[in-house]
Amino acid sequence: MTLLDGKTLSQTIKNEIAAEVAKRTAAGQRPPHLAAVLIGDDPASQAYVRNKVRSCEQVGFQSTLIRRGADISQKELMDIVIELNANPDIHGFIVQLPLPAHLNENEVLLAISPEKDVDGFHPMNVGLMALGMPRYLPATPYGILQMLERYEIPTEGKNCLIIGRSNIVGTPLSLLLSRKGYPGNCTVTLAHSRTQNLPELARQADILIAAIGQPKKITADMVKEGAVVIDVGINRVEDPSAQRGYRLVGDVDFENVAPKCSYITPVPGGVGPMTVTSLLLNTLQAAQNTTTRPNAT
Ligand code: NAD
């Protein structure tokens, strides 16, 4: 069994990004600049955004954090998006989800300029990805593709079961892994809450990707001997012995599943760090796109 070490791999990729940034600045170009919009005080969202900003600093990007209270109006948030779209200093930006319930998430996502949509959530970017002409891939699927590629895991003709059909993980990943090319050419099954016989389907999977959000849902009896298992889930479970009173576990019962696998991701330290690195790669891409456009500043 080989551990798919997202922590080490993401550091390797960050070093590569830092080298690209150094090349840009040596050539007299500005470093990539990412802005993050954080609304409200959800602790998980705060932690994610902090991590993104810190990662920007590590690779030499500029970063701007725009924080507003949970009582912000839709109009005020839309004005921030419009300002960021127009601001030539910002190469890409994200609006951290979920937004407080009174805000219209779809209206916000639709307003983000597709060129600056480094989360890859705008329908135009989703459409480009679906047609095999990607501009920005959504961060978590992109991170998983890189993991498969860097560990040289064969995907062609493999049965791949993806469990969870969210717009940010399962659905885009199902498109990407079934496309022609590498990593891809898989025979993909997309399972969800209404799927019947999940254990049976899971046992047929050469590559099993869990993005469900339920601790230890994937047990050893559901996994084929020699399978590649990628655990996207991040679940808090109570743990009085932990300093914070909880610890993070994935959707996979790691302890019992790992011995059956050829490759498996840990949680934490697997897909999570790769997701942040992918956002950096998209932002670097955004900066490079700006530089190569005629009349770019
Ligand atoms: P989600 O939370 O929006 O939806 C859960 C999905 O699981 C749904 O599509 C649902 O149909 C499916 N599901 C629920 N119960 C099921 C069952 N019993 N059998 C089969 N399918 C079932 O999905 P999400 O936003 O992709 O998040 C999934 C998990 O991944 C969460 O734990 C989230 O925190 C985590 N996540 C991690 C990263 C990362 O970077 N590591 C990124 C995004 C999400």
Residues whose N, C-alpha, C, O or C-beta is under 5 A from the ligand:
A	BS01	NAD	T140 I163 G164 R165 S166 V169 G170 A191 H192 S193 A211 I212 G213 V232 G233 I234 N235 V271 G272 T275
